[in-house]
Amino acid sequence: MSPRKSPEELRSHQWYGTDGLRSFSHRARTRQLGYLPEEHLGKPVVAILNTWSDINPCHVHLRDRAQAVKRGVWQAGGFPLEFPVSTLSETFQKPTPMLYRNLLALETEELLRSYPVDGAVLMGGCDKSTPALLMGAASAGLPAVFVPAGPMLPGHWRGETLGSGTDMWKYWDDKRAGVIGDCEMQELESGLARSPGHCMTMGTASTLTAAAEALGVTVPGASSIPAVDSGHDRMAAKAGMTIVDLIHKDRRIGDVLTAEAFEDAVTTVLGLGGSTNAVIHLIAMAGRAGVKLTLDDFDRVARTVPVLANVRPGGQTYLMEDFHFAGGLPGFLSRIPDLLHLDRPTVCHDTLRDQLAGARVHDDDVIRTRDNPVAAEGGVAVLRGNLCPDGAVIKHIAAEPHLLAHTGPAVVFDDYKEMQRTINDPALGITADSVLVLRNAGPKGGPGMPEYGMLPLPDHLLKQGVRDMVRISDARMSGTSYGTCVLHVAPESYVGGPLALVRTGDPITLDVENRTLTLDVDDEELNRRRAEWTPPPARYERGYGALYNDQITQADTGCDFEFLARPGTVQDPYAG
């Protein structure tokens, strides 16, 4: 335990500890809340930012976990205060919670800055909540610890172990192909997601909570503890104790979120075969921490790290509970120490080296050895070419290998609704060799860059046994998805990127080995089309959507708001 700060050294002292009228008022109102002076005066005040809500199944247990965090804060001599913040339910919020990630980041930053708190415990886990909370906390600059919501229990159905999201896509295609019917689908509704917690595949939620642990902002091993396991309660209490120690140690989140930490997070994501969404979110998180992270960094690291996590959908067999009991992230990282920066600090240890001391792997099929990887290179590839001059990404380990070098004619859909309405139209002439192209689904065009990137295959091809095709969009894809899906095409079509110029019948070449994506149309023709292109109307005329449209950046730079991402300082408020 670190030496204790004196009451006068705490940030909250300016609210509570002076002789002025304002401090008198703050103390009086704290009595109104029912607290004794001995409970809070002179103690570190800890904000617990809780993304719990009744409509977020990933976080529905966090109301209880907040009590464990409070228990840890009290035990360590701090004073906890719980704050409700936006929940960002991936399941229910439309058009996509990605539209609101930056809103939660802004809420987090301003809440921590404007209230009498010395540090924060951030409670999240559903896809966008992890980056949003960490982005806001990085901008606020206080000590902070992240508490991951944890994966749900594995699903079960007729002897099959189900992975949420991943098996949803699989069985929905089976239904469209006529392989199963309504009775089976009704049973699957009750078997696919059977407890609180986020997806238990290596989808976006598990990828980003693992990235948070790799960054060093969680209790060791926290990211894979099943949401309903008693170990999750103990982890939450430990986080509460840790934040008090961090406040006294004055170890701020910026001391942990270093350039080396972000490179290790990239290494972790790629070695886990994690979600493509992590590319956008890590770039945005790094930017808030003053670290420049680019698509080229992902591609560079991908060539050095093997995929060792045999967890669906990148792997073939296991789910997050298996990963946890095989050693979790500490065990995984213990297999690649030469690829990590071991002398950087974490919230619990002075060095990552100390944090990984004693870490072991208990199942070599769940977390593979270096000489028996799931894939020889990291699970995401960055593409360049005249169709994506600012980059695009593909999770090639989840694609059919024969499609990773492919040329085919484009079939273009101008928006997602059109695609849904016409995908089965025989007049389109779609074959297994066609390249499905969706545009106007990016950050501005979506709006919010929804997870439309795993375009459905036409029914007639599914009935023929086709289960994958090349699909290209400026959208994102669920981390639980799979297939030969080129995503995050930048700049997006809505702002005039090359994707806006593609016409049905144009040949497109994908070459993952050479990291290229090419529209095989000559420059003269493309220039003519560009001159004819007209911008679409704005999606929003007022409200938050108008602010979003004005400020959102493109996928290759993290989709942050320009006014939040720019460098600069913000003064603490005067509390007297």
C-alpha positions as CSV (number, residue, x, y, z in Angstrom):
1,M,0.0,0.0,0.0
2,S,1.3,3.4,-1.0
3,P,1.8,6.3,1.5
4,R,-1.5,8.0,2.2
5,K,-2.2,11.5,0.8
6,S,-3.1,14.1,3.3
7,P,-6.7,15.4,3.0
8,E,-5.4,18.7,1.6
9,E,-3.7,16.9,-1.2
10,L,-6.9,15.3,-2.5
11,R,-8.7,16.9,-5.5
12,S,-12.0,16.6,-3.6
13,H,-10.6,18.8,-0.8
14,Q,-11.4,22.0,-2.8
15,W,-15.1,21.0,-2.7
16,Y,-15.2,19.8,1.0
17,G,-12.2,21.1,2.9
18,T,-12.1,24.9,2.7
19,D,-13.6,27.5,5.0
20,G,-15.8,29.2,2.4
21,L,-19.5,29.2,1.8
22,R,-19.3,26.7,-1.0
23,S,-17.6,24.0,1.1
24,F,-20.1,24.6,3.9
25,S,-22.9,24.0,1.3
26,H,-21.2,20.9,-0.1
27,R,-20.8,19.4,3.4
28,A,-24.5,20.3,4.2
29,R,-25.8,18.6,1.1
30,T,-23.7,15.5,1.8
31,R,-25.4,15.4,5.2
32,Q,-28.6,15.6,3.3
33,L,-27.5,12.4,1.4
34,G,-27.3,10.7,4.8
35,Y,-23.5,10.6,5.3
36,L,-21.6,11.3,8.5
37,P,-18.5,13.5,8.3
38,E,-16.4,10.6,9.3
39,E,-17.5,8.6,6.3
40,H,-16.2,10.9,3.7
41,L,-14.2,13.9,4.9
42,G,-10.5,13.6,4.2
43,K,-11.0,10.4,2.2
44,P,-10.4,9.8,-1.5
45,V,-13.7,10.2,-3.3
46,V,-14.2,7.5,-5.9
47,A,-16.7,7.9,-8.8
48,I,-18.2,4.6,-9.9
49,L,-19.5,5.1,-13.4
50,N,-22.1,2.4,-14.0
51,T,-23.5,1.6,-17.4
52,W,-26.2,-0.7,-15.9
53,S,-29.7,-0.6,-17.3
54,D,-32.8,-2.7,-17.6
55,I,-32.4,-3.0,-21.3
56,N,-28.8,-4.0,-21.6
57,P,-28.4,-7.7,-21.0
58,C,-24.6,-7.4,-21.1
59,H,-24.7,-5.1,-18.1
60,V,-27.8,-6.1,-16.2
61,H,-25.7,-7.5,-13.3
62,L,-23.6,-4.4,-12.9
63,R,-26.0,-2.9,-10.4
64,D,-25.0,-5.7,-8.0
65,R,-21.3,-5.5,-9.0
66,A,-21.2,-1.8,-8.1
67,Q,-21.9,-2.9,-4.5
68,A,-18.8,-5.0,-4.6
69,V,-16.8,-2.1,-5.9
70,K,-18.1,0.1,-3.1
71,R,-17.1,-2.6,-0.6
72,G,-13.6,-2.5,-1.9
73,V,-13.4,1.3,-1.8
74,W,-14.7,1.3,1.8
75,Q,-12.2,-1.4,2.8
76,A,-9.3,0.7,1.4
77,G,-10.4,3.8,3.1
78,G,-12.1,5.6,0.3
79,F,-15.6,7.1,-0.2
80,P,-17.5,5.6,-3.2
81,L,-20.2,7.5,-5.1
82,E,-22.1,5.7,-7.9
83,F,-23.0,7.6,-11.1
84,P,-25.4,6.3,-13.8
85,V,-24.1,6.9,-17.3
86,S,-25.3,5.9,-20.8
87,T,-25.7,2.2,-21.2
88,L,-25.0,1.7,-25.0
89,S,-26.9,-1.6,-25.4
90,E,-25.5,-3.3,-28.5
91,T,-28.6,-5.4,-28.8
92,F,-31.3,-2.7,-28.8
93,Q,-29.9,0.7,-29.5
94,K,-30.5,1.9,-33.1
95,P,-29.2,2.7,-35.6
96,T,-26.1,1.6,-33.7
97,P,-24.5,2.4,-30.4
98,M,-21.4,3.5,-32.3
99,L,-23.4,6.7,-33.0
100,Y,-23.3,7.3,-29.3
101,R,-19.9,6.1,-28.3
102,N,-18.5,9.6,-28.3
103,L,-21.5,10.9,-26.4
104,L,-20.7,8.5,-23.5
105,A,-17.0,9.5,-23.8
106,L,-18.0,13.1,-23.4
107,E,-20.3,12.4,-20.5
108,T,-17.5,10.4,-18.8
109,E,-15.0,13.2,-19.2
110,E,-17.2,16.0,-18.1
111,L,-18.7,14.1,-15.1
112,L,-15.2,13.3,-13.8
113,R,-14.1,16.8,-14.3
114,S,-17.1,18.6,-12.8
115,Y,-17.7,16.6,-9.6
116,P,-15.6,16.3,-6.4
117,V,-13.9,13.0,-7.3
118,D,-10.3,11.9,-7.0
119,G,-10.5,8.8,-9.2
120,A,-12.9,6.6,-11.0
121,V,-14.0,3.0,-11.4
122,L,-15.4,2.5,-14.9
123,M,-18.0,-0.3,-15.3
124,G,-18.7,-1.5,-18.9
125,G,-18.1,-4.2,-21.4
126,C,-20.7,-4.2,-24.1
127,D,-18.9,-3.3,-27.3
128,K,-18.8,0.6,-27.3
129,S,-18.9,1.1,-23.6
130,T,-15.3,0.0,-23.0
131,P,-13.7,2.4,-25.5
132,A,-16.1,5.2,-24.6
133,L,-15.4,5.0,-20.8
134,L,-11.6,4.8,-21.4
135,M,-11.6,7.6,-23.9
136,G,-13.5,9.9,-21.5
137,A,-11.3,8.9,-18.6
138,A,-8.1,9.5,-20.6
139,S,-9.3,13.0,-21.4
140,A,-10.2,13.7,-17.8
141,G,-6.8,12.5,-16.7
142,L,-7.7,11.1,-13.2
143,P,-6.7,7.8,-11.7
144,A,-9.0,5.1,-13.1
145,V,-9.7,1.4,-13.1
146,F,-11.9,-0.5,-15.5
147,V,-14.2,-3.3,-14.4
148,P,-15.2,-5.5,-17.4
149,A,-18.8,-6.8,-17.4
150,G,-17.6,-10.3,-18.2
151,P,-18.8,-12.9,-20.8
152,M,-22.1,-14.7,-20.4
153,L,-22.3,-18.5,-19.9
154,P,-22.0,-20.7,-23.0
155,G,-25.3,-21.4,-24.8
156,H,-26.7,-24.9,-25.3
157,W,-29.1,-26.4,-27.8
158,R,-29.7,-30.1,-28.7
159,G,-26.3,-31.1,-27.6
160,E,-24.5,-28.2,-29.3
161,T,-22.5,-25.6,-27.4
162,L,-23.6,-22.2,-28.8
163,G,-21.6,-19.0,-29.2
164,S,-23.8,-15.8,-29.0
165,G,-23.8,-13.9,-32.2
166,T,-21.6,-16.4,-34.1
167,D,-24.2,-19.2,-34.0
168,M,-27.0,-16.6,-34.5
169,W,-25.6,-15.9,-37.9
170,K,-25.0,-19.6,-38.7
171,Y,-28.4,-20.8,-37.8
172,W,-30.2,-17.9,-39.4
173,D,-28.5,-18.8,-42.7
174,D,-29.5,-22.4,-42.1
175,K,-33.1,-21.3,-41.7
176,R,-33.0,-19.3,-44.9
177,A,-31.5,-22.3,-46.6
178,G,-34.4,-24.5,-45.4
179,V,-32.1,-26.7,-43.2
180,I,-34.0,-25.9,-40.0
181,G,-37.5,-24.4,-39.3
182,D,-39.4,-22.2,-36.9
183,C,-39.5,-24.8,-34.1
184,E,-35.7,-25.0,-34.0
185,M,-35.5,-21.2,-34.1
186,Q,-37.8,-20.9,-31.1
187,E,-35.7,-23.3,-29.1
188,L,-32.5,-21.3,-30.2
189,E,-34.1,-18.1,-28.9
190,S,-34.0,-19.6,-25.4
191,G,-30.6,-21.3,-25.7
192,L,-28.4,-18.8,-27.3
193,A,-27.9,-16.3,-24.5
194,R,-28.6,-17.8,-21.1
195,S,-27.1,-15.4,-18.5
196,P,-26.1,-11.8,-17.9
197,G,-22.9,-10.8,-19.6
198,H,-21.6,-9.8,-23.0
199,C,-21.0,-12.2,-25.9
200,M,-18.9,-15.2,-24.9
201,T,-17.2,-15.5,-28.3
202,M,-14.1,-13.5,-29.1
203,G,-16.4,-10.8,-30.5
204,T,-16.0,-7.1,-30.0
205,A,-16.9,-7.1,-26.3
206,S,-14.4,-9.8,-25.3
207,T,-11.7,-8.3,-27.7
208,L,-12.0,-4.8,-26.2
209,T,-12.1,-5.9,-22.5
210,A,-9.0,-8.0,-23.3
211,A,-7.4,-4.9,-24.8
212,A,-8.3,-3.0,-21.7
213,E,-6.5,-5.6,-19.6
214,A,-3.5,-5.6,-21.9
215,L,-3.4,-1.8,-21.6
216,G,-3.1,-2.4,-17.9
217,V,-6.2,-0.6,-16.7
218,T,-7.9,-3.7,-15.1
219,V,-7.2,-6.1,-12.3
220,P,-5.1,-9.0,-13.7
221,G,-7.3,-11.7,-15.3
222,A,-10.4,-9.5,-15.1
223,S,-11.4,-9.6,-18.8
224,S,-12.4,-13.2,-19.1
225,I,-14.1,-13.9,-15.7
226,P,-17.7,-15.1,-16.5
227,A,-20.2,-12.5,-15.5
228,V,-22.0,-14.7,-13.1
229,D,-19.0,-16.3,-11.5
230,S,-18.3,-15.4,-7.9
231,G,-14.8,-14.5,-9.0
232,H,-16.4,-11.5,-10.8
233,D,-17.6,-10.1,-7.5
234,R,-14.2,-10.5,-6.0
235,M,-12.6,-8.8,-9.0
236,A,-15.0,-5.9,-8.6
237,A,-14.1,-5.5,-4.9
238,K,-10.4,-5.7,-5.8
239,A,-10.9,-2.9,-8.4
240,G,-12.4,-0.8,-5.6
241,M,-9.4,-1.3,-3.4
242,T,-7.0,-0.7,-6.3
243,I,-8.5,2.7,-7.2
244,V,-7.9,4.1,-3.7
245,D,-4.3,3.0,-3.8
246,L,-3.9,4.6,-7.2
247,I,-5.2,7.9,-5.9
248,H,-2.8,7.9,-3.0
249,K,0.0,6.8,-5.4
250,D,-1.1,9.6,-7.9
251,R,-0.8,7.1,-10.7
252,R,-3.1,8.6,-13.3
253,I,-4.6,6.8,-16.3
254,G,-2.2,8.7,-18.6
255,D,0.7,7.1,-16.7
256,V,-0.7,3.7,-17.8
257,L,-2.0,4.5,-21.3
258,T,1.4,4.8,-22.9
259,A,2.5,4.2,-26.5
260,E,4.0,0.9,-25.4
261,A,0.7,-0.1,-23.7
262,F,-1.2,0.6,-27.0
263,E,1.3,-1.4,-29.0
264,D,0.8,-4.3,-26.6
265,A,-2.9,-3.9,-26.9
266,V,-2.6,-4.2,-30.7
267,T,-0.5,-7.3,-30.3
268,T,-3.0,-8.8,-28.0
269,V,-6.0,-8.1,-30.2
270,L,-4.2,-9.6,-33.2
271,G,-2.9,-12.6,-31.3
272,L,-6.4,-13.3,-30.0
273,G,-7.9,-13.2,-33.5
274,G,-10.1,-10.4,-32.2
275,S,-12.7,-8.2,-33.7
276,T,-12.0,-5.7,-36.5
277,N,-13.9,-3.1,-34.5
278,A,-10.9,-3.0,-32.1
279,V,-9.0,-1.2,-34.9
280,I,-11.2,1.8,-34.8
281,H,-11.6,1.9,-31.0
282,L,-7.9,1.5,-30.2
283,I,-7.0,4.3,-32.6
284,A,-9.6,6.6,-30.9
285,M,-8.5,5.6,-27.4
286,A,-4.8,6.2,-28.2
287,G,-5.6,9.6,-29.6
288,R,-7.3,10.6,-26.4
289,A,-4.1,9.5,-24.5
290,G,-1.9,11.5,-26.8
291,V,-0.6,8.5,-28.6
292,K,-0.6,8.3,-32.4
293,L,-1.8,4.9,-33.6
294,T,-2.5,4.1,-37.3
295,L,-3.7,1.4,-39.5
296,D,-0.1,0.8,-40.6
297,D,0.8,-0.1,-36.9
298,F,-1.8,-2.8,-37.0
299,D,-0.6,-4.3,-40.3
300,R,3.1,-4.1,-39.0
301,V,2.3,-5.9,-35.8
302,A,0.0,-8.4,-37.5
303,R,3.0,-9.8,-39.4
304,T,4.9,-10.5,-36.1
305,V,2.3,-12.1,-33.9
306,P,0.6,-15.5,-34.4
307,V,-3.0,-16.2,-33.4
308,L,-2.9,-18.4,-30.4
309,A,-6.5,-18.2,-29.0
310,N,-8.6,-21.0,-30.3
311,V,-11.8,-19.1,-29.5
312,R,-14.7,-18.7,-31.9
313,P,-15.2,-17.1,-34.4
314,G,-11.5,-16.8,-35.3
315,G,-10.8,-20.1,-33.7
316,Q,-12.8,-23.2,-34.3
317,T,-13.8,-24.6,-30.9
318,Y,-13.9,-22.8,-27.6
319,L,-15.6,-19.9,-25.9
320,M,-14.6,-17.3,-23.3
321,E,-15.2,-19.5,-20.2
322,D,-12.8,-22.1,-21.7
323,F,-10.3,-19.3,-22.3
324,H,-10.6,-18.1,-18.7
325,F,-10.0,-21.4,-17.2
326,A,-7.2,-22.2,-19.6
327,G,-5.3,-19.2,-18.1
328,G,-7.1,-16.1,-19.3
329,L,-5.2,-13.1,-20.7
330,P,-2.3,-13.5,-18.2
331,G,-1.8,-17.0,-19.6
332,F,-2.1,-15.8,-23.2
333,L,0.4,-13.0,-22.6
334,S,2.8,-15.4,-21.0
335,R,3.2,-17.1,-24.4
336,I,4.4,-13.9,-26.1
337,P,6.6,-12.1,-23.6
338,D,9.1,-11.3,-26.3
339,L,6.5,-9.3,-28.2
340,L,5.5,-7.1,-25.2
341,H,6.8,-4.1,-23.4
342,L,7.3,-5.7,-20.0
343,D,8.7,-2.7,-18.1
344,R,5.6,-0.4,-18.3
345,P,3.3,0.2,-15.4
346,T,-0.3,-1.1,-14.9
347,V,-2.9,-0.1,-12.3
348,C,-1.9,-3.0,-10.1
349,H,1.8,-3.4,-10.6
350,D,4.9,-1.3,-11.2
351,T,5.6,-3.3,-14.3
352,L,3.7,-5.7,-16.7
353,R,6.6,-8.1,-16.0
354,D,5.6,-8.3,-12.3
355,Q,1.9,-8.7,-13.3
356,L,2.6,-11.7,-15.5
357,A,4.9,-13.4,-13.0
358,G,3.5,-16.9,-12.3
359,A,1.0,-16.7,-15.2
360,R,0.4,-20.2,-16.8
361,V,-1.6,-21.9,-19.5
362,H,-3.6,-24.9,-18.4
363,D,-4.9,-26.1,-21.8
364,D,-2.7,-26.0,-24.9
365,D,-5.6,-26.4,-27.3
366,V,-7.5,-23.4,-26.0
367,I,-4.4,-21.1,-25.8
368,R,-2.1,-22.6,-28.4
369,T,1.7,-22.8,-28.2
370,R,3.8,-20.7,-30.7
371,D,4.7,-23.9,-32.7
372,N,1.0,-24.8,-33.1
373,P,-0.9,-21.5,-33.8
374,V,-4.4,-21.1,-35.0
375,A,-2.9,-18.9,-37.7
376,A,0.7,-17.9,-38.4
377,E,0.0,-14.2,-38.5
378,G,-2.4,-11.8,-36.7
379,G,-6.1,-12.1,-37.4
380,V,-6.6,-8.7,-39.1
381,A,-5.1,-7.5,-42.4
382,V,-5.1,-3.8,-43.6
383,L,-5.8,-3.3,-47.3
384,R,-4.8,-0.4,-49.6
385,G,-5.7,0.4,-53.2
386,N,-7.7,2.7,-55.4
387,L,-10.9,1.5,-53.7
388,C,-9.6,2.3,-50.2
389,P,-6.9,4.9,-50.4
390,D,-7.0,5.6,-46.7
391,G,-7.3,1.9,-45.9
392,A,-9.8,-1.0,-45.2
393,V,-9.6,-4.0,-43.0
394,I,-10.5,-7.7,-43.2
395,K,-10.5,-10.5,-40.6
396,H,-9.0,-13.0,-43.0
397,I,-8.7,-15.8,-40.5
398,A,-12.6,-15.9,-40.4
399,A,-12.9,-16.1,-44.2
400,E,-12.9,-18.9,-46.7
401,P,-9.3,-19.3,-47.8
402,H,-10.2,-19.6,-51.5
403,L,-11.7,-16.1,-51.5
404,L,-8.6,-14.3,-50.2
405,A,-7.4,-13.9,-53.7
406,H,-10.4,-13.2,-55.8
407,T,-11.6,-11.1,-58.8
408,G,-15.3,-10.8,-59.5
409,P,-18.0,-8.4,-60.8
410,A,-19.5,-5.9,-58.3
411,V,-23.2,-6.0,-57.4
412,V,-23.8,-2.6,-55.8
413,F,-26.4,-1.6,-53.2
414,D,-26.7,2.1,-52.4
415,D,-27.9,1.5,-48.8
416,Y,-28.8,-1.3,-46.4
417,K,-32.6,-1.1,-46.9
418,E,-32.1,-1.5,-50.7
419,M,-29.9,-4.5,-50.1
420,Q,-32.5,-6.1,-47.8
421,R,-35.3,-5.5,-50.3
422,T,-33.5,-6.7,-53.4
423,I,-30.8,-9.2,-52.4
424,N,-32.9,-12.2,-53.5
425,D,-34.0,-10.5,-56.8
426,P,-33.0,-13.0,-59.6
427,A,-32.6,-10.0,-62.0
428,L,-29.4,-9.1,-60.1
429,G,-27.8,-12.2,-61.4
430,I,-25.7,-12.8,-58.3
431,T,-23.4,-15.8,-58.4
432,A,-20.9,-17.2,-55.9
433,D,-18.2,-15.2,-57.8
434,S,-20.0,-11.8,-57.5
435,V,-18.6,-9.2,-55.1
436,L,-21.4,-7.6,-53.0
437,V,-20.8,-3.9,-52.4
438,L,-22.7,-1.9,-49.8
439,R,-22.2,1.9,-49.6
440,N,-23.5,4.8,-47.6
441,A,-23.0,2.8,-44.4
442,G,-20.0,4.5,-43.0
443,P,-19.6,7.0,-40.1
444,K,-21.7,9.7,-41.8
445,G,-23.6,7.6,-44.2
446,G,-24.9,4.9,-41.9
447,P,-25.3,7.0,-39.9
448,G,-22.9,5.8,-37.2
449,M,-21.2,3.1,-39.2
450,P,-23.6,0.2,-38.2
451,E,-22.6,-3.4,-38.3
452,Y,-24.0,-4.0,-41.8
453,G,-20.7,-5.4,-43.2
454,M,-21.6,-9.1,-43.1
455,L,-24.0,-8.7,-46.0
456,P,-26.4,-11.7,-46.2
457,L,-26.0,-14.1,-49.1
458,P,-28.9,-14.6,-51.5
459,D,-31.3,-17.4,-50.5
460,H,-30.6,-19.3,-53.8
461,L,-26.9,-19.5,-53.1
462,L,-27.4,-20.6,-49.5
463,K,-29.6,-23.4,-50.8
464,Q,-26.8,-24.4,-53.1
465,G,-24.5,-24.7,-50.1
466,V,-22.6,-21.4,-50.6
467,R,-21.7,-20.0,-47.2
468,D,-19.2,-17.2,-48.1
469,M,-18.7,-14.5,-50.7
470,V,-16.5,-11.4,-51.0
471,R,-18.4,-8.5,-49.5
472,I,-17.1,-4.9,-49.3
473,S,-18.5,-1.9,-47.4
474,D,-17.7,1.2,-45.5
475,A,-19.6,-0.3,-42.6
476,R,-18.4,-2.3,-39.6
477,M,-19.1,-6.0,-38.9
478,S,-20.0,-7.6,-35.6
479,G,-17.0,-9.1,-33.9
480,T,-19.0,-12.3,-33.6
481,S,-19.4,-12.5,-37.4
482,Y,-17.3,-14.3,-40.0
483,G,-16.8,-14.4,-43.7
484,T,-14.8,-12.6,-46.4
485,C,-15.9,-9.2,-45.5
486,V,-13.8,-6.1,-46.3
487,L,-14.8,-3.4,-43.9
488,H,-14.1,0.3,-42.9
489,V,-13.4,1.4,-46.4
490,A,-12.0,4.9,-46.1
491,P,-12.9,7.5,-47.1
492,E,-16.5,6.4,-47.0
493,S,-18.8,6.7,-50.0
494,Y,-21.1,9.3,-48.3
495,V,-18.3,11.9,-48.5
496,G,-17.3,11.0,-52.0
497,G,-14.8,8.2,-51.4
498,P,-14.0,5.8,-54.3
499,L,-16.7,3.3,-53.1
500,A,-19.3,5.9,-54.3
501,L,-18.0,5.5,-57.9
502,V,-18.4,1.7,-58.2
503,R,-21.1,0.4,-60.6
504,T,-22.6,-3.0,-60.9
505,G,-20.5,-5.1,-63.2
506,D,-17.2,-3.4,-62.4
507,P,-14.5,-6.0,-61.7
508,I,-13.0,-5.8,-58.2
509,T,-9.8,-7.6,-57.1
510,L,-9.1,-8.6,-53.5
511,D,-5.6,-9.9,-52.7
512,V,-5.1,-10.3,-49.0
513,E,-1.6,-11.7,-49.3
514,N,-0.5,-8.5,-51.0
515,R,-2.8,-6.4,-48.9
516,T,-4.6,-4.8,-51.9
517,L,-8.2,-4.0,-52.8
518,T,-8.6,-2.7,-56.4
519,L,-11.4,-1.4,-58.5
520,D,-10.3,-2.5,-62.0
521,V,-11.6,0.5,-63.8
522,D,-9.2,3.0,-65.6
523,D,-8.5,6.4,-64.0
524,E,-10.1,8.3,-66.9
525,E,-13.5,6.6,-66.3
526,L,-13.2,7.1,-62.6
527,N,-12.5,10.8,-63.0
528,R,-15.6,11.1,-65.2
529,R,-17.7,9.4,-62.6
530,R,-16.2,11.6,-59.9
531,A,-17.2,14.7,-61.8
532,E,-20.8,13.4,-62.0
533,W,-21.1,12.5,-58.3
534,T,-23.3,14.7,-56.1
535,P,-23.2,14.6,-52.3
536,P,-26.3,13.1,-50.7
537,P,-28.5,15.2,-48.3
538,A,-27.5,15.5,-44.7
539,R,-28.8,12.8,-42.4
540,Y,-29.7,15.2,-39.6
541,E,-30.9,18.8,-39.6
542,R,-30.7,19.3,-35.8
543,G,-29.9,17.7,-32.5
544,Y,-27.1,15.4,-31.5
545,G,-27.1,13.9,-35.0
546,A,-26.2,17.2,-36.5
547,L,-23.3,17.6,-34.0
548,Y,-22.2,14.1,-34.9
549,N,-22.3,14.8,-38.6
550,D,-20.3,18.0,-38.2
551,Q,-17.6,16.5,-36.0
552,I,-17.1,12.8,-36.8
553,T,-13.8,11.7,-38.3
554,Q,-13.3,8.8,-40.7
555,A,-12.7,5.1,-39.8
556,D,-8.9,5.2,-40.3
557,T,-8.6,7.9,-37.6
558,G,-10.9,6.3,-35.1
559,C,-14.3,8.0,-35.7
560,D,-13.8,10.4,-32.8
561,F,-15.2,13.9,-32.7
562,E,-12.7,16.4,-34.0
563,F,-13.3,18.8,-31.1
564,L,-12.7,16.0,-28.6
565,A,-9.7,14.4,-30.4
566,R,-7.7,17.6,-30.8
567,P,-4.9,18.3,-28.4
568,G,-5.2,20.9,-25.7
569,T,-5.8,21.3,-22.0
570,V,-9.0,21.8,-20.0
571,Q,-8.8,23.5,-16.6
572,D,-10.4,21.9,-13.5
573,P,-13.5,23.9,-12.4
574,Y,-13.1,26.3,-9.5
575,A,-15.1,24.8,-6.7
576,G,-14.9,27.7,-4.2
